[in-house]
Amino acid sequence: MNILGLNHGEINSSAVLIRNGKVVAGSPEERFSRVKKTKEFPKQAIDFCLKSENISLKDCECVAQAWNPGESWQKFNPLISSSRIKREDYFYTIPDNLYNLVERNPPPWSLLEFPENTNIPPIYYVRHHLAHAANAFFLSPFKEAAILTCDWKGEYETTTCGFGKENEIEIFKRKKMPHSIGMFYSTYTQLLGYRPDNDEWKVMALSAFDVYYKEYLEKIRNTVKLTDDGLFELDLSFYQGHLLDEPKLYTKKLFDYLGGREGIPGEEPDKWFFSIAKAMQIVSEEIVNHIVNGLYEKTKSENIVLSGGYFMNSVYNGKIIKNTPFKKVYISYSPADVGNSIGTALYVAHCIHNEKRNYMFNSSYIGPSFNNKEVQEVLSRRKIKYQEVKVVSEKVASLLAEGKVVAVSSGRMEFGERALGNRSILGDPRSNNMKDKINSIIKFRESYRPFAPAVLYEKAHQFFEITENYESNFMEKVVPIKKEFHKKLPAVTHIDGSGRLQTVKKEHNEQFYNIISEFEKLTGFPIVLNTSFNINGEPIVLSPDDALNTFYNSGLEYLIINNFLVTK
């Protein structure tokens, strides 16, 4: 069974192909269009998915879209359903009027079917947060687990609590707009002068600075109520992101309450920035911990899976096991909206069509790849000199040990928003100036933002405050670096002594594992700095041409594409 999954119209459109319950191909549309976080229909991503498995759309059992317009049937809409503007509205208005004759009970998914000879498979429209839940649960290794999804909103929901078992997902608790943890976080992102729903990473980085923040902590706490039902409410006298006609997410009351100041884009952050970011991060964690603890009391499961944009918050993710009763946590390689193409397809496969689940490790390396012949053709077309490398891992490791920055483009592209070794920029974590060098001449981003350490899985506990066999396969958790290594690993140690950890297993990515192993032979450290291969504001590179364009538009000096080394 082939199922094509789509995330169209939401932030970062994408497409994936599910075959017999397993994700076999997928990509965000931005990687092809080169327009970051595009909402355009993912035509090029669809083309890739189908061609990668040598099939056509007619070979798909169905298509699944991660948004259900039928959610709007919860309440009669007289503006549309009583005064149809165009006949295309029949898809919405007829069910909306029919629901006036029966009990209103709109389904979690809607189905649009066509006659067989039309060449278009049936289309399932799945509730946004169900897609998030399915992304987390069906990609996880768990046969049963508590499920939590949190984001700005999907249709009307902002938070859902549930339980997954085998092929079933039950949602038993939900929060709707205007009470939203995603909107809460974005409000402060905008207050600090950054772009909401885009620059939350920057605010998370700012929250690590050691400042006196308790005055703001108590104030921000007072704008939120943790409710007895295990959820939360925002004081809407401070937050107005649900009001579409308001230009700002925060009210004048919140502006005055927090010092009568708002950040200016490009402004150098000072103590006020650090204090607001730190206080808000703590309050957001308190809100989610309250929900997680209630979820444990309800399910008594030792496993929890998490999805939705909030769980791109790697700072929080690294604290869940320590601060909650759950013993095992899973967050996929793509928990934000871009991953809902995966979630919606998996929901249709397992919950509707009862496809057998796949409990094997689900890799993010599901994008396009290019063979050596294709790479050589690009290099020849562009008249670029190159050197063929016999053992890539040894060459890359030696360059890194010399203090060089090396971009790597090989194998299948990662699907999610984090490069995990196949479309990466690598550096020496021991270097005192490596972080500033990459930030200033390659990534062109703020100097306070940290870079991630990628470490051999079996040796991670020697350098980080974690247990043996700890996994952070997708760079999804921030954890403390052992104090004795703070000064020895300055390029990947954030201001608070933490690092956004990627544990690398040989069976997941042999070439990247070998690069780190060779680097250890030369330096004694089984760790490299890893950041995504792109310039700030651009998508991660996909093709050899993309890699070369980024290489020549930045301060990079060394580029490995498959087995070919390009230098300046």
C-alpha positions in Angstrom: 0.0 0.0 0.0 1.4 3.4 -1.0 0.1 6.5 0.8 1.2 10.0 -0.2 1.2 12.4 2.8 1.0 16.1 2.5 1.6 19.2 4.6 0.3 21.9 2.3 -0.6 25.4 3.2 1.0 25.3 6.7 4.4 26.5 7.6 7.0 24.5 5.5 5.0 22.4 3.0 6.2 18.9 2.5 5.4 15.5 1.0 6.2 11.9 2.0 5.5 8.5 0.7 4.5 5.7 3.0 4.9 2.1 1.7 3.4 -0.7 3.7 3.4 1.4 6.9 7.0 2.6 6.5 8.3 6.1 5.5 10.4 5.5 2.3 10.8 9.0 0.9 10.1 12.6 1.8 11.2 16.2 1.6 10.1 19.7 2.5 9.2 21.7 -0.6 11.6 24.5 0.5 14.6 22.3 -0.4 13.5 22.3 -4.0 12.1 25.8 -4.4 14.9 27.3 -2.2 12.2 29.5 -0.5 12.6 28.9 3.2 9.4 27.6 5.0 7.3 28.0 1.9 3.6 27.2 2.1 3.3 26.5 -1.6 1.8 23.2 -2.8 4.7 20.6 -2.5 4.7 19.6 -6.2 8.4 19.1 -6.5 8.5 17.1 -3.2 5.7 14.9 -4.5 7.5 14.3 -7.8 10.6 13.2 -5.9 8.6 10.9 -3.6 6.9 9.2 -6.6 10.0 8.9 -8.8 12.1 7.6 -5.9 9.9 4.5 -5.8 9.2 4.5 -9.5 5.5 4.9 -9.2 2.8 7.4 -10.3 0.0 9.1 -8.4 -2.3 6.4 -9.8 -0.3 3.8 -7.8 -1.1 5.4 -4.5 -3.9 3.9 -2.5 -4.8 7.4 -1.1 -3.5 10.8 -0.3 -3.5 12.3 3.2 -3.5 16.0 4.1 -2.6 17.2 7.6 -5.6 19.6 8.1 -9.3 18.8 8.3 -11.6 21.6 6.9 -14.5 19.6 8.4 -13.4 20.8 11.8 -15.3 24.0 11.0 -18.6 22.1 11.0 -18.5 22.2 14.8 -20.7 25.3 14.5 -22.9 26.5 11.7 -21.3 29.2 9.6 -24.1 31.3 8.2 -21.7 33.7 6.3 -20.6 30.8 4.1 -23.4 28.2 4.3 -26.4 30.5 4.0 -25.0 32.7 1.2 -22.8 30.6 -1.0 -20.5 32.8 -3.2 -19.3 30.1 -5.6 -20.4 26.6 -6.4 -17.0 25.2 -5.2 -18.3 26.0 -1.7 -20.6 23.0 -2.0 -17.9 20.9 -0.5 -18.3 22.8 2.7 -21.8 24.2 2.7 -23.8 21.1 2.0 -22.4 19.2 5.1 -22.7 22.3 7.2 -26.4 22.7 6.3 -27.0 19.0 6.8 -25.6 19.1 10.3 -28.5 21.4 11.1 -30.8 18.4 10.7 -28.8 16.0 12.9 -26.5 16.1 15.9 -23.4 18.0 15.1 -20.5 15.6 15.5 -17.8 16.4 12.9 -15.3 13.6 12.4 -11.6 13.8 13.1 -11.0 13.2 9.4 -12.9 13.7 6.2 -12.7 11.8 3.0 -13.0 13.0 -0.6 -13.4 10.2 -3.2 -13.4 10.2 -7.0 -14.4 7.7 -9.6 -11.6 5.2 -10.5 -11.0 6.6 -14.0 -10.2 10.1 -12.8 -6.6 9.2 -11.9 -6.8 10.9 -8.4 -6.8 8.6 -5.4 -9.1 9.2 -2.4 -8.0 12.2 -0.2 -8.1 12.0 3.6 -8.1 15.3 5.5 -6.8 14.5 9.0 -7.1 16.8 12.0 -3.9 18.7 12.5 -3.1 17.5 16.1 -4.0 13.9 15.2 -1.3 14.2 12.5 1.1 15.5 15.2 0.2 12.6 17.5 0.6 10.0 14.8 4.0 11.5 13.8 5.2 11.0 17.4 3.6 7.6 18.2 4.0 5.7 15.0 7.6 6.8 14.4 8.5 5.8 18.0 9.6 2.3 19.0 6.8 2.1 21.6 3.9 -0.3 21.4 2.1 1.9 23.9 2.7 5.4 25.2 1.2 8.6 26.5 0.9 11.3 23.8 1.2 15.1 24.1 1.0 17.6 21.3 1.5 21.3 21.7 1.8 24.1 19.2 0.3 27.5 18.3 -2.9 25.9 16.9 -4.3 23.4 14.4 -7.8 24.1 13.3 -9.0 25.1 16.8 -6.8 22.9 19.1 -3.5 24.0 20.7 -2.8 21.1 23.0 -4.0 17.5 23.1 -3.4 14.7 25.5 -3.9 11.0 24.6 -2.7 7.5 24.6 -1.5 5.3 21.8 -1.6 1.5 21.8 -0.6 -0.7 18.8 -2.6 0.8 15.9 -4.9 3.0 17.9 -4.7 6.6 19.1 -7.1 8.0 21.7 -7.3 11.7 22.5 -9.0 12.3 25.8 -8.1 15.9 26.6 -7.6 19.0 24.5 -7.2 22.7 24.8 -8.4 25.1 22.2 -7.6 28.7 21.2 -7.1 31.2 22.6 -5.1 29.3 25.2 -2.0 28.2 23.5 1.6 27.4 24.6 2.8 28.1 21.1 1.2 31.5 21.0 2.6 32.2 24.5 6.2 31.5 23.4 5.8 33.4 20.2 4.4 36.4 22.1 7.7 36.9 23.8 9.6 36.2 20.7 7.9 39.2 19.1 8.2 41.3 22.3 12.0 40.8 22.1 12.0 42.1 18.5 12.2 38.7 16.7 9.9 37.1 14.2 7.2 35.1 15.8 6.7 31.5 14.5 10.2 31.7 13.1 12.9 33.0 15.6 11.9 31.0 18.7 15.3 29.3 18.5 17.0 32.6 19.2 14.9 33.2 22.3 15.7 29.7 23.5 19.4 30.4 23.2 19.0 33.7 25.1 17.4 31.9 28.0 20.7 30.2 28.9 22.4 33.4 30.1 23.0 33.8 33.8 21.1 36.9 34.9 18.8 38.0 37.7 15.4 37.2 36.2 13.2 36.4 39.2 11.3 39.7 39.0 10.2 38.9 35.5 9.6 35.2 36.4 7.0 36.1 39.0 5.3 38.6 36.6 5.1 36.1 33.7 3.9 33.4 36.0 1.0 35.6 37.0 -0.2 35.8 33.4 -0.8 32.0 33.3 -3.1 29.8 35.4 -2.4 26.1 35.8 -5.8 24.5 35.9 -7.1 21.5 38.0 -7.8 19.5 34.8 -4.1 19.3 34.1 -4.1 22.0 31.5 -3.7 25.8 31.6 -5.2 29.2 30.7 -3.7 32.4 29.6 -4.8 35.8 31.0 -6.1 37.3 27.8 -5.6 40.8 29.1 -1.9 40.2 28.3 -2.1 38.1 25.1 -4.0 38.8 21.9 -2.5 36.5 19.3 -5.9 35.0 18.7 -7.2 38.4 17.5 -6.4 38.5 13.8 -7.0 42.2 13.5 -4.3 43.1 16.1 -0.8 43.8 14.7 1.0 42.5 17.8 0.6 39.3 19.9 1.0 41.1 23.1 -1.2 43.8 24.6 -0.2 47.2 25.9 -0.8 45.8 29.4 2.0 43.2 28.9 4.3 45.8 27.3 3.9 48.1 30.4 4.0 45.2 32.8 7.4 44.1 31.6 9.1 47.4 31.7 7.5 49.4 28.8 10.1 48.1 26.4 10.1 46.0 23.2 13.1 44.8 21.2 14.1 46.3 18.0 15.0 43.9 15.1 18.8 43.6 15.0 19.3 45.1 18.4 22.2 43.7 20.5 20.6 41.8 23.4 21.2 43.0 26.9 20.2 42.0 30.4 16.5 42.7 29.7 16.5 40.4 26.7 18.2 37.6 28.7 15.9 38.0 31.7 12.7 38.0 29.7 13.8 35.0 27.7 15.0 33.0 30.7 11.8 33.8 32.8 9.5 32.9 29.9 11.4 29.7 29.1 11.0 28.6 32.7 7.3 29.4 32.8 6.7 27.5 29.5 8.4 24.5 31.0 6.3 24.8 34.1 3.1 24.8 32.0 4.2 21.7 30.0 5.5 19.9 33.1 2.0 20.4 34.6 0.4 18.9 31.6 2.9 16.0 31.4 2.5 15.1 35.1 -1.3 15.0 34.7 -0.8 12.8 31.6 1.2 10.4 33.7 -1.5 10.2 36.4 -4.0 9.4 33.7 -2.0 6.8 31.7 0.5 5.4 34.2 2.7 4.6 31.2 6.5 4.7 31.5 6.6 6.0 27.9 5.7 9.4 26.5 5.9 10.7 22.9 5.8 14.4 22.1 5.0 16.4 19.0 4.0 19.8 17.7 6.1 22.9 17.3 6.8 23.5 21.0 8.8 20.3 21.1 11.4 21.8 18.8 12.3 23.3 22.2 15.4 21.1 22.8 16.1 22.8 26.2 12.9 21.5 27.6 13.2 18.1 25.9 16.4 17.4 27.7 14.8 17.8 31.1 11.7 15.6 30.7 13.1 12.4 32.2 14.6 14.3 35.1 11.6 16.4 36.0 8.6 14.1 35.3 7.7 10.5 36.2 8.2 9.2 32.7 11.1 6.9 32.1 11.3 7.0 28.3 10.6 9.8 25.9 10.5 9.9 22.1 10.5 13.0 19.9 10.7 12.5 16.2 13.2 14.1 13.8 10.4 16.4 12.6 7.8 17.3 15.3 6.8 20.7 13.9 4.3 21.2 11.1 6.7 20.1 8.3 6.5 16.6 9.8 2.7 16.5 9.6 2.9 15.0 6.1 4.5 12.0 7.8 2.0 12.0 10.7 -1.1 12.2 8.5 0.1 9.4 6.2 0.9 7.2 9.2 -2.5 8.0 10.8 -4.3 6.9 7.6 -2.1 3.8 7.2 -2.4 2.5 10.8 -5.6 4.0 12.3 -7.9 3.8 9.2 -6.4 1.1 7.0 -4.9 -0.9 9.9 -1.5 -1.3 8.3 1.0 -3.3 10.3 3.3 -1.1 12.3 7.0 -0.8 11.8 8.9 -0.8 15.1 12.4 -0.4 13.5 14.4 2.8 13.8 12.9 5.5 11.7 15.6 7.5 10.0 15.4 11.2 8.9 17.6 10.3 5.8 14.6 10.0 3.4 15.4 12.8 1.0 17.2 12.8 -2.4 20.7 11.5 -3.0 23.1 11.9 -5.9 25.5 9.4 -7.2 29.2 10.1 -8.1 28.4 10.3 -11.9 25.7 13.0 -11.2 28.1 14.9 -9.0 30.9 14.8 -11.5 28.6 16.1 -14.2 27.7 19.1 -12.1 31.4 19.8 -11.3 32.3 19.5 -15.0 29.4 21.7 -16.2 30.5 24.4 -13.7 34.2 23.9 -14.6 35.1 23.4 -11.0 38.4 21.7 -10.1 38.1 18.9 -7.6 40.1 16.1 -5.9 38.7 12.6 -5.7 39.1 11.3 -2.1 39.5 7.5 -1.4 38.6 7.5 2.3 36.3 10.4 3.0 36.2 9.9 6.8 40.0 10.2 7.1 40.2 13.3 4.9 37.4 15.2 6.7 38.8 14.3 10.1 42.3 15.4 9.3 41.0 18.8 8.0 38.8 19.2 11.1 41.8 18.4 13.4 43.8 21.2 11.6 41.1 23.7 12.5 39.4 23.8 9.1 35.6 24.0 8.6 34.3 21.4 6.2 30.9 21.2 4.6 29.6 17.7 3.8 26.9 16.8 1.2 26.5 13.1 0.7 23.9 10.3 1.0 20.2 10.9 1.4 19.2 14.4 2.6 17.7 14.7 6.1 14.0 15.5 6.2 13.7 17.6 9.3 14.9 21.0 10.3 18.2 19.7 11.6 21.1 18.4 9.6 22.4 15.1 11.0 25.6 14.5 9.1 24.5 14.3 5.4 24.0 18.0 4.8 26.2 19.4 7.5 28.9 21.9 8.2 31.5 20.4 10.6 34.1 21.9 12.8 36.6 21.2 15.6 34.8 21.5 19.0 38.1 22.1 20.8 38.7 25.4 19.0 38.1 28.7 20.9 37.3 30.7 17.8 35.4 28.0 15.8 31.9 29.1 17.0 32.5 32.8 16.2 34.2 31.8 12.9 31.2 29.8 11.6 28.7 32.3 12.9 30.3 35.3 11.3 31.7 34.1 7.9 29.5 31.1 7.1 26.2 31.1 8.9 25.8 34.9 9.2 23.8 34.6 12.4 23.8 36.0 16.0 27.0 35.4 17.9 25.2 34.1 21.0 23.6 31.1 19.3 25.3 27.8 20.1 26.3 24.9 17.8 25.6 21.3 18.5 28.0 18.5 19.5 27.7 15.2 17.5 29.2 12.4 19.5 29.6 8.7 19.1 26.6 7.1 20.8 28.5 4.6 23.0 30.9 7.3 24.4 28.4 10.2 24.9 28.1 9.5 28.7 31.8 10.1 29.1 31.4 13.8 28.2 27.8 14.6 29.0 25.8 14.4 32.2 23.7 11.5 30.9 23.5 7.8 31.5 25.0 5.1 29.3 22.9 4.2 26.3 21.3 7.7 26.3 19.8 8.6 22.9 19.4 11.9 21.2 19.5 10.7 17.7 18.0 13.8 16.1 19.7 16.5 18.0 16.4 17.0 19.9 17.7 17.4 23.5 19.9 19.9 25.3 21.9 18.3 28.1 24.7 19.4 30.5 28.3 18.9 29.4 30.5 17.7 32.2 32.3 20.6 33.8 35.8 19.2 33.1 35.1 19.5 29.4 33.6 23.0 29.3 37.0 24.6 28.5 38.1 21.7 26.4 35.1 21.8 24.1 34.4 25.6 23.9 32.9 25.5 20.3 29.9 23.3 21.4 29.5 24.4 25.0 26.8 27.0 25.4 27.0 29.8 28.0 25.3 27.7 30.6 27.5 24.6 30.1 25.0 22.7 27.9 25.0 21.3 24.4 22.3 20.3 22.0 23.3 16.7 21.7 23.3 14.4 18.7 24.3 10.8 19.5 25.6 9.0 16.3 25.3 5.2 15.8 27.2 3.4 13.1 24.0 1.6 11.9 22.3 4.9 11.5 24.9 6.8 9.5 28.2 4.9 8.9 30.1 7.7 7.1 29.3 10.3 9.7 30.2 7.8 12.5 33.5 7.1 10.8 34.3 10.8 10.5 33.9 11.2 14.2 35.8 8.0 14.9 38.8 9.2 12.8 38.6 12.6 14.5 38.9 10.8 17.8 42.0 8.9 16.7 43.6 12.3 15.9 42.4 14.3 18.9 41.2 12.0 21.6 37.7 13.5 21.3 34.8 11.4 19.7 32.9 14.7 19.1 32.6 17.2 16.2 30.7 20.4 15.9 27.7 19.9 13.6 25.4 22.6 12.1 23.2 22.6 9.1 24.7 23.2 5.6 23.0 26.5 4.7 23.4 30.3 5.0 21.1 32.0 7.5 17.7 32.6 5.8 18.1 29.8 3.3 17.0 26.2 3.4 19.4 23.4 4.0 21.1 22.4 0.7 19.7 19.6 -1.3 21.6 19.1 -4.6 25.3 19.4 -5.6 24.4 22.7 -7.2 22.9 23.9 -3.9 26.0 22.8 -2.1 28.3 24.6 -4.5 26.2 27.8 -4.5 26.3 27.9 -0.7 30.0 27.1 -0.7 30.9 30.0 -3.0 28.5 32.4 -1.2 30.1 31.9 2.2 33.4 31.8 3.9 33.7 28.0 3.6 37.0 26.7 2.3 36.4 23.0 2.1 33.5 21.1 0.6 33.0 17.3 0.3 30.3 16.1 -2.1 30.2 12.3 -2.0 33.9 11.4 -2.7 34.9 14.7 -4.2 36.8 17.5 -2.4 36.4 21.1 -3.6 38.6 23.9 -2.1 39.0 27.6 -2.6 
